[in-house]
Amino acid sequence: MATLDENELIHKYALYIHEIIHKHRLYKTIDYDDLYSIGLEAIWHAIKNYKPEKSDLSTFTYYIIKQRLFNACKIKQVEFAERKLYRESYRPRYDRIDLDIIDKNTIKGQIIELLKSGYSHKEIRKKLDIKIHTFNKHLNRIRLNYE
């Protein structure tokens, strides 16, 4: 349990959390409340591990808060990148579909041909002038038939 002096110090240095979050716009990566909680833990850690002979308490506390907040944001960005990489690696492989057996005059055939050419879903919808619902319906049928 924090003593009265520790509570006063935590309250005093809590302004550093707000300053760092807004100065570096960290709230764009992680929710503000989560960042604030991490910052409070960092203050508590700084108070517990402070050594007066090494530096000033305010400098040490500021450094610890900043490092903890930056590390949390880096971890979040790595997790996001890993999820994105997983989604991209899961994309179906349309290059295995033989175009000789596909009727290229149908919407389904045109979609397959454009997918194999590397067009994005949005580009295909625009090129064929079809709505998203129609495109998704055809794409689901393609996936069912050819995967």
N, C-alpha and C positions, 0 to 999 in steps of 0.2 A: 504494500500500500504506500502511496506517495505521501511524504510528509508535507507540512504546510509550506516549507521553503521550496520543495520540488514543485508543488502545485503553482506557486507564484512564478517560478521560472518557466514552467510549461506555458502558463498564460502569457508571460512576457514574450517568449520566443514564438508563440503561435502566429504572430504577424509575419514572421519569416516565411511560413508555409504559404500564406496568401500571396506574398510578394513573389516568391519563386514560381508558383503555379501560373500567375498572370504574366510575369516578365518573360517567361519562356513558353507561354501558351500551352502548357501541358494538359490543360483541361480539354484540348481537342483530341487527346489520345485516350485518356481515362476520365471517368466521371469525377467531378470535383470533390464529392464527398469521400470517395475512395482515396483520392490523393491526399485529402486533409487527414484522414485516418493514418495513412502511411507517414505523413509528416509528424503527427503527434507521437507515433511510435519512435520516430527518429529523434525527436526531442528527448523523450524519456531515455533512449539509448545513449544519447550524447551526455546527458546529466549523469547517468550511472558510470560511464566510462571516461569522464573528463579527468585529465591530469593537469593541474595548474602550472606545472613546470614546463609543459610543452607549448601551450598557446592560451589565448584568451577564450573564455567560455562562449562568448557570443560568436566568435569566428569559428570555433570548433562546431558549435551547434548549427550554424548556417551551412557549413561544409557538409555535415552529416545529413541534414535535411535535403540539401540539393542532390547529393549522391543517391540517397534512397529514392527520391522522386524520379530522378533520371533513370535509375535502374529499373524501376517499376514500368516506366514508359517503354524502355528497350525490350523488356520481357513481353509486354503487350504487343509491340510491333513484330517481334519474332513469332509469337503465336499466330498473329494475323497472317504473316507471310507464309507460315507453314500450312495454315488452312487454305490459303489461296493456291499454294503449290499443289496441295492434295486435290483440290477441285480441278485444277488444270490437268493433272495427271490422270484423273478419272474420265476425262472427256472421251466419248465413244470414238472408235476408229472407223471412220467412214471410208477410208481408202481400201478396205477389204471388200467393199461392195463392187461387184462386176458391173460396169456401165453397159456392157453389151446386152444384158438381160433386162435392163430398165427402159421403160418407155419414156423418152425424153420430152414428149409432148404433154405429159401430165404434170401437174404441180409437184407431185411427189418425186417424179424423175428429175425435174428441174432443181428441186431442193437438194436432192442427193448430189447432183452434178456440181452445184455451187458449194456444197459442204466439202466435197472432195477437192475443190479448187482452193479451199482455204478461206472462204468468205465467212464473216461472222453472222450470227443469227439476225442481227439488226440490219446488216447490209443485204442479206437475202430477202428479208421482208420488204425492204425499200425497193430492191431491184425487181421483185415479182409483184409489187404493189398488193400485198396481202396483209390482213390484220393479224395481230399477235395470236389471237385465239385460233385462227385458221392455221397459222404456221405451227403452233404447238400441237395441234391435233395431228397434222401430217408428220411432224417430227416424232411424236409418240408411236405412230403406226410404223414409221421407218425403224425405230429402235426395236419394236416388237418383232418385226419381220426379219431384220438383218443382223441382230446381235445374239 
